[in-house]
């Protein structure tokens, strides 16, 4: 589980509900199934009207990436690619044909397969960059769907509040219930604003971050396989691919970097 996302959800819920109760309210005041039905159903309907059903289903599946992201170890990927480079340098590119079955990444497997088949680096880049662009477009469509839903939800919430006020106005003869009815009517606005700003828009941003991490790894795969075809020295290839690591700290820990040797020496001293 992504700790940042989980803690963020807890902090947001605690801050809002805690503030409500400190101000003398209670959770029951904002638990309105009718308002939730209006906001949820209206937002989903608007999204389905704008986007195809397949994309709506894909977005629902991708939402789990916010709390439960796929493990992505770029450093381990670089180490594996360097091992392929060493093997190709000693035994030739054809030796990588045996490694195809053990490659879990479809993108890397396809790139290595093209390399084994004798595709030139320029042709490999052109082919795989087309797939990169297509994947980026597909992922951006999912994030755009959540952005659109985040735009619709507050408006649908206002619509729910207006519908509630209409019902209140029809019962002005019961003046004692007017104030309570108005409060209930505005719950739909709360649902719409909360759904947009605490769920949909943050999830869109987090998914874009996840997609960027996946795209970064695919770029590492492409550059790594192209380097193997070009016959780049494995040590130089490792240094080049280490530039794709997310943070300077990760780059410093990467094998072959300037700080890696002192770090390893300190680790050995600590163990002794």
VOVEXNU-107698 format. One record per residue (C-alpha): residue number from 0; residue in three letters; chain; x, y, z. Coordinates in steps of 0.25 Angstrom, whole numbers, plus 2048, in hexadecimal, padded with zeros to 3 digits. Example, Ala and Ser with C-alpha at 12.3 -4.5 7.8 and 13.67 -1.06 7.14 Angstrom:
// residues 2
+------+------+-------+-----+-----+-----+
: resi : resn : chain :   u :   v :   w :
+------+------+-------+-----+-----+-----+
:    0 :  ala :     A : 831 : 7EE : 81F :
:    1 :  ser :     A : 837 : 7FC : 81D :
+------+------+-------+-----+-----+-----+
//
This chain:
// residues 272
+------+------+-------+-----+-----+-----+
: resi : resn : chain :   u :   v :   w :
+------+------+-------+-----+-----+-----+
:    0 :  unk :     A : 800 : 800 : 800 :
:    1 :  unk :     A : 805 : 80E : 7FD :
:    2 :  unk :     A : 807 : 815 : 80A :
:    3 :  unk :     A : 805 : 823 : 805 :
:    4 :  unk :     A : 7F8 : 820 : 7FF :
:    5 :  unk :     A : 7F3 : 818 : 80B :
:    6 :  unk :     A : 7F7 : 823 : 815 :
:    7 :  unk :     A : 7F2 : 82E : 80C :
:    8 :  unk :     A : 7E4 : 828 : 80C :
:    9 :  unk :     A : 7E4 : 826 : 81B :
:   10 :  unk :     A : 7E9 : 834 : 81E :
:   11 :  unk :     A : 7DF : 83A : 814 :
:   12 :  unk :     A : 7D3 : 832 : 81B :
:   13 :  unk :     A : 7D8 : 835 : 829 :
:   14 :  unk :     A : 7DA : 844 : 826 :
:   15 :  unk :     A : 7CC : 846 : 820 :
:   16 :  unk :     A : 7C4 : 83D : 82A :
:   17 :  unk :     A : 7CC : 842 : 836 :
:   18 :  unk :     A : 7C9 : 850 : 832 :
:   19 :  unk :     A : 7BA : 84D : 830 :
:   20 :  unk :     A : 7BA : 847 : 83E :
:   21 :  unk :     A : 7C2 : 852 : 845 :
:   22 :  unk :     A : 7B8 : 85C : 83F :
:   23 :  unk :     A : 7AC : 854 : 846 :
:   24 :  unk :     A : 7A8 : 84C : 83A :
:   25 :  unk :     A : 7A7 : 83D : 839 :
:   26 :  unk :     A : 7AA : 833 : 82D :
:   27 :  unk :     A : 79C : 82F : 82C :
:   28 :  unk :     A : 799 : 83D : 827 :
:   29 :  unk :     A : 7A1 : 83A : 81A :
:   30 :  unk :     A : 79C : 82C : 818 :
:   31 :  unk :     A : 792 : 82E : 80D :
:   32 :  unk :     A : 790 : 822 : 804 :
:   33 :  unk :     A : 787 : 82B : 7FA :
:   34 :  unk :     A : 792 : 835 : 7F9 :
:   35 :  unk :     A : 79C : 82A : 7F6 :
:   36 :  unk :     A : 793 : 824 : 7EC :
:   37 :  unk :     A : 791 : 831 : 7E4 :
:   38 :  unk :     A : 7A0 : 835 : 7E4 :
:   39 :  unk :     A : 7A6 : 827 : 7E2 :
:   40 :  unk :     A : 79B : 824 : 7D7 :
:   41 :  unk :     A : 79C : 831 : 7D0 :
:   42 :  unk :     A : 7AB : 832 : 7D0 :
:   43 :  unk :     A : 7AC : 823 : 7CA :
:   44 :  unk :     A : 7A1 : 826 : 7C0 :
:   45 :  unk :     A : 7A8 : 833 : 7BB :
:   46 :  unk :     A : 7B5 : 82B : 7BA :
:   47 :  unk :     A : 7AF : 820 : 7B2 :
:   48 :  unk :     A : 7A9 : 82A : 7A9 :
:   49 :  unk :     A : 7B6 : 830 : 7A6 :
:   50 :  unk :     A : 7BF : 824 : 7A6 :
:   51 :  unk :     A : 7BE : 816 : 7A0 :
:   52 :  unk :     A : 7B9 : 80B : 7A9 :
:   53 :  unk :     A : 7C7 : 803 : 7A7 :
:   54 :  unk :     A : 7CE : 80F : 7AC :
:   55 :  unk :     A : 7C5 : 811 : 7B8 :
:   56 :  unk :     A : 7C8 : 802 : 7BC :
:   57 :  unk :     A : 7D6 : 804 : 7BA :
:   58 :  unk :     A : 7D6 : 810 : 7C3 :
:   59 :  unk :     A : 7CF : 808 : 7CE :
:   60 :  unk :     A : 7DA : 7FD : 7CD :
:   61 :  unk :     A : 7E5 : 807 : 7CD :
:   62 :  unk :     A : 7E0 : 80E : 7DA :
:   63 :  unk :     A : 7E6 : 803 : 7E2 :
:   64 :  unk :     A : 7F4 : 808 : 7DE :
:   65 :  unk :     A : 7F2 : 814 : 7E7 :
:   66 :  unk :     A : 7F2 : 80C : 7F4 :
:   67 :  unk :     A : 7F9 : 7FF : 7EF :
:   68 :  unk :     A : 803 : 803 : 7E4 :
:   69 :  unk :     A : 80B : 7F8 : 7DC :
:   70 :  unk :     A : 819 : 7F6 : 7E2 :
:   71 :  unk :     A : 823 : 7FE : 7D9 :
:   72 :  unk :     A : 832 : 7FC : 7DC :
:   73 :  unk :     A : 839 : 804 : 7D2 :
:   74 :  unk :     A : 847 : 800 : 7D8 :
:   75 :  unk :     A : 844 : 7F1 : 7D7 :
:   76 :  unk :     A : 83F : 7F3 : 7C8 :
:   77 :  unk :     A : 84C : 7FA : 7C5 :
:   78 :  unk :     A : 854 : 7EF : 7CB :
:   79 :  unk :     A : 84D : 7E5 : 7C3 :
:   80 :  unk :     A : 84F : 7EC : 7B6 :
:   81 :  unk :     A : 85E : 7EE : 7B9 :
:   82 :  unk :     A : 85E : 7DF : 7BB :
:   83 :  unk :     A : 858 : 7DD : 7AE :
:   84 :  unk :     A : 862 : 7E6 : 7A8 :
:   85 :  unk :     A : 86E : 7DE : 7AE :
:   86 :  unk :     A : 868 : 7D1 : 7A9 :
:   87 :  unk :     A : 866 : 7D7 : 79B :
:   88 :  unk :     A : 874 : 7DC : 79A :
:   89 :  unk :     A : 87A : 7CE : 79E :
:   90 :  unk :     A : 870 : 7C5 : 796 :
:   91 :  unk :     A : 86A : 7CE : 78C :
:   92 :  unk :     A : 85B : 7D4 : 78B :
:   93 :  unk :     A : 856 : 7C6 : 788 :
:   94 :  unk :     A : 859 : 7C2 : 796 :
:   95 :  unk :     A : 84E : 7CB : 79B :
:   96 :  unk :     A : 843 : 7C2 : 794 :
:   97 :  unk :     A : 844 : 7B9 : 7A0 :
:   98 :  unk :     A : 841 : 7C5 : 7A9 :
:   99 :  unk :     A : 834 : 7C9 : 7A3 :
:  100 :  unk :     A : 82B : 7BF : 7AA :
:  101 :  unk :     A : 830 : 7C4 : 7B8 :
:  102 :  unk :     A : 82D : 7D3 : 7B4 :
:  103 :  unk :     A : 821 : 7D7 : 7BC :
:  104 :  unk :     A : 820 : 7E5 : 7B4 :
:  105 :  unk :     A : 819 : 7E4 : 7A7 :
:  106 :  unk :     A : 820 : 7F0 : 7A2 :
:  107 :  unk :     A : 82E : 7EB : 7A5 :
:  108 :  unk :     A : 82A : 7DE : 79F :
:  109 :  unk :     A : 826 : 7E4 : 792 :
:  110 :  unk :     A : 832 : 7ED : 791 :
:  111 :  unk :     A : 83C : 7E1 : 794 :
:  112 :  unk :     A : 834 : 7D9 : 78A :
:  113 :  unk :     A : 836 : 7E3 : 77F :
:  114 :  unk :     A : 845 : 7E4 : 783 :
:  115 :  unk :     A : 847 : 7D5 : 782 :
:  116 :  unk :     A : 840 : 7D6 : 774 :
:  117 :  unk :     A : 84B : 7E0 : 76F :
:  118 :  unk :     A : 843 : 7ED : 770 :
:  119 :  unk :     A : 84C : 7F9 : 76F :
:  120 :  unk :     A : 84C : 803 : 77B :
:  121 :  unk :     A : 845 : 80E : 773 :
:  122 :  unk :     A : 83A : 804 : 76E :
:  123 :  unk :     A : 839 : 7FF : 77C :
:  124 :  unk :     A : 837 : 80D : 782 :
:  125 :  unk :     A : 82D : 811 : 778 :
:  126 :  unk :     A : 825 : 804 : 77A :
:  127 :  unk :     A : 825 : 805 : 789 :
:  128 :  unk :     A : 823 : 814 : 78A :
:  129 :  unk :     A : 816 : 812 : 782 :
:  130 :  unk :     A : 812 : 809 : 78D :
:  131 :  unk :     A : 816 : 812 : 798 :
:  132 :  unk :     A : 80E : 81D : 792 :
:  133 :  unk :     A : 802 : 815 : 791 :
:  134 :  unk :     A : 803 : 810 : 79F :
:  135 :  unk :     A : 805 : 81E : 7A4 :
:  136 :  unk :     A : 7F8 : 822 : 79C :
:  137 :  unk :     A : 7F0 : 817 : 7A2 :
:  138 :  unk :     A : 7F5 : 81A : 7B0 :
:  139 :  unk :     A : 7F2 : 829 : 7AF :
:  140 :  unk :     A : 7E4 : 826 : 7AA :
:  141 :  unk :     A : 7E1 : 81F : 7B8 :
:  142 :  unk :     A : 7E7 : 82B : 7C0 :
:  143 :  unk :     A : 7DE : 834 : 7B7 :
:  144 :  unk :     A : 7D2 : 82C : 7BA :
:  145 :  unk :     A : 7D4 : 82E : 7C9 :
:  146 :  unk :     A : 7D7 : 83D : 7C7 :
:  147 :  unk :     A : 7CA : 83E : 7C0 :
:  148 :  unk :     A : 7C3 : 837 : 7CB :
:  149 :  unk :     A : 7C9 : 841 : 7D5 :
:  150 :  unk :     A : 7C3 : 84C : 7CD :
:  151 :  unk :     A : 7B5 : 846 : 7CC :
:  152 :  unk :     A : 7B4 : 842 : 7DB :
:  153 :  unk :     A : 7B3 : 850 : 7E1 :
:  154 :  unk :     A : 7A9 : 854 : 7D7 :
:  155 :  unk :     A : 7A0 : 848 : 7D9 :
:  156 :  unk :     A : 7A1 : 84B : 7E8 :
:  157 :  unk :     A : 79B : 859 : 7E5 :
:  158 :  unk :     A : 790 : 852 : 7DD :
:  159 :  unk :     A : 78D : 849 : 7E9 :
:  160 :  unk :     A : 78D : 855 : 7F2 :
:  161 :  unk :     A : 783 : 85C : 7E9 :
:  162 :  unk :     A : 77A : 850 : 7E8 :
:  163 :  unk :     A : 77A : 84F : 7F8 :
:  164 :  unk :     A : 776 : 85E : 7F9 :
:  165 :  unk :     A : 76B : 85C : 7EF :
:  166 :  unk :     A : 765 : 851 : 7F9 :
:  167 :  unk :     A : 767 : 85A : 805 :
:  168 :  unk :     A : 760 : 866 : 7FE :
:  169 :  unk :     A : 754 : 85D : 7FC :
:  170 :  unk :     A : 752 : 85B : 80B :
:  171 :  unk :     A : 754 : 869 : 810 :
:  172 :  unk :     A : 747 : 867 : 818 :
:  173 :  unk :     A : 750 : 85E : 822 :
:  174 :  unk :     A : 759 : 869 : 826 :
:  175 :  unk :     A : 760 : 861 : 830 :
:  176 :  unk :     A : 765 : 857 : 825 :
:  177 :  unk :     A : 76A : 862 : 81C :
:  178 :  unk :     A : 778 : 864 : 822 :
:  179 :  unk :     A : 77A : 855 : 823 :
:  180 :  unk :     A : 776 : 853 : 815 :
:  181 :  unk :     A : 780 : 85E : 810 :
:  182 :  unk :     A : 78B : 858 : 817 :
:  183 :  unk :     A : 788 : 84A : 811 :
:  184 :  unk :     A : 787 : 851 : 803 :
:  185 :  unk :     A : 795 : 856 : 804 :
:  186 :  unk :     A : 79B : 848 : 808 :
:  187 :  unk :     A : 79B : 845 : 7F9 :
:  188 :  unk :     A : 7A4 : 851 : 7F6 :
:  189 :  unk :     A : 7AD : 84C : 801 :
:  190 :  unk :     A : 7AE : 83E : 7FA :
:  191 :  unk :     A : 7B0 : 844 : 7ED :
:  192 :  unk :     A : 7BC : 84D : 7F1 :
:  193 :  unk :     A : 7C2 : 842 : 7FA :
:  194 :  unk :     A : 7C1 : 838 : 7EF :
:  195 :  unk :     A : 7C8 : 841 : 7E5 :
:  196 :  unk :     A : 7D3 : 847 : 7EE :
:  197 :  unk :     A : 7D6 : 83B : 7F8 :
:  198 :  unk :     A : 7D4 : 82F : 7EE :
:  199 :  unk :     A : 7D3 : 832 : 7DF :
:  200 :  unk :     A : 7DD : 83D : 7DD :
:  201 :  unk :     A : 7E8 : 837 : 7E7 :
:  202 :  unk :     A : 7E6 : 82A : 7E0 :
:  203 :  unk :     A : 7E8 : 82F : 7D2 :
:  204 :  unk :     A : 7F5 : 836 : 7D7 :
:  205 :  unk :     A : 7FA : 829 : 7DE :
:  206 :  unk :     A : 7F7 : 821 : 7D2 :
:  207 :  unk :     A : 7FF : 82A : 7C9 :
:  208 :  unk :     A : 80B : 829 : 7D3 :
:  209 :  unk :     A : 80A : 819 : 7D2 :
:  210 :  unk :     A : 809 : 81A : 7C3 :
:  211 :  unk :     A : 815 : 823 : 7C2 :
:  212 :  unk :     A : 81D : 819 : 7CA :
:  213 :  unk :     A : 818 : 80E : 7C1 :
:  214 :  unk :     A : 81C : 816 : 7B5 :
:  215 :  unk :     A : 82A : 819 : 7BB :
:  216 :  unk :     A : 82C : 80A : 7BC :
:  217 :  unk :     A : 828 : 807 : 7AE :
:  218 :  unk :     A : 832 : 812 : 7AA :
:  219 :  unk :     A : 83D : 80B : 7B2 :
:  220 :  unk :     A : 83A : 7FE : 7AA :
:  221 :  unk :     A : 83A : 805 : 79D :
:  222 :  unk :     A : 847 : 80C : 79F :
:  223 :  unk :     A : 84D : 7FF : 7A6 :
:  224 :  unk :     A : 849 : 7F6 : 79A :
:  225 :  unk :     A : 84E : 800 : 790 :
:  226 :  unk :     A : 85B : 801 : 797 :
:  227 :  unk :     A : 85D : 7F2 : 797 :
:  228 :  unk :     A : 85B : 7F2 : 788 :
:  229 :  unk :     A : 865 : 7FE : 786 :
:  230 :  unk :     A : 86F : 7F6 : 78E :
:  231 :  unk :     A : 871 : 800 : 799 :
:  232 :  unk :     A : 87A : 7FC : 7A4 :
:  233 :  unk :     A : 871 : 7F6 : 7B0 :
:  234 :  unk :     A : 877 : 7FF : 7BA :
:  235 :  unk :     A : 875 : 80B : 7B1 :
:  236 :  unk :     A : 867 : 806 : 7AF :
:  237 :  unk :     A : 864 : 805 : 7BE :
:  238 :  unk :     A : 869 : 813 : 7C0 :
:  239 :  unk :     A : 860 : 818 : 7B5 :
:  240 :  unk :     A : 854 : 811 : 7BA :
:  241 :  unk :     A : 856 : 816 : 7C8 :
:  242 :  unk :     A : 853 : 824 : 7C4 :
:  243 :  unk :     A : 844 : 81F : 7C3 :
:  244 :  unk :     A : 843 : 81D : 7D2 :
:  245 :  unk :     A : 839 : 825 : 7D9 :
:  246 :  unk :     A : 842 : 82C : 7E3 :
:  247 :  unk :     A : 850 : 830 : 7E5 :
:  248 :  unk :     A : 851 : 827 : 7F1 :
:  249 :  unk :     A : 84D : 81B : 7E8 :
:  250 :  unk :     A : 857 : 81F : 7DE :
:  251 :  unk :     A : 862 : 820 : 7E9 :
:  252 :  unk :     A : 85F : 812 : 7ED :
:  253 :  unk :     A : 85F : 80C : 7DF :
:  254 :  unk :     A : 86A : 803 : 7DC :
:  255 :  unk :     A : 875 : 80A : 7D5 :
:  256 :  unk :     A : 872 : 818 : 7DA :
:  257 :  unk :     A : 87D : 820 : 7E1 :
:  258 :  unk :     A : 876 : 81E : 7EF :
:  259 :  unk :     A : 873 : 810 : 7ED :
:  260 :  unk :     A : 881 : 80B : 7F1 :
:  261 :  unk :     A : 882 : 813 : 7FE :
:  262 :  unk :     A : 874 : 80F : 802 :
:  263 :  unk :     A : 878 : 800 : 800 :
:  264 :  unk :     A : 885 : 802 : 808 :
:  265 :  unk :     A : 87D : 809 : 813 :
:  266 :  unk :     A : 873 : 7FD : 813 :
:  267 :  unk :     A : 87F : 7F3 : 814 :
:  268 :  unk :     A : 885 : 7FB : 820 :
:  269 :  unk :     A : 877 : 7FB : 827 :
:  270 :  unk :     A : 876 : 7EC : 825 :
:  271 :  unk :     A : 884 : 7EA : 82A :
+------+------+-------+-----+-----+-----+
//
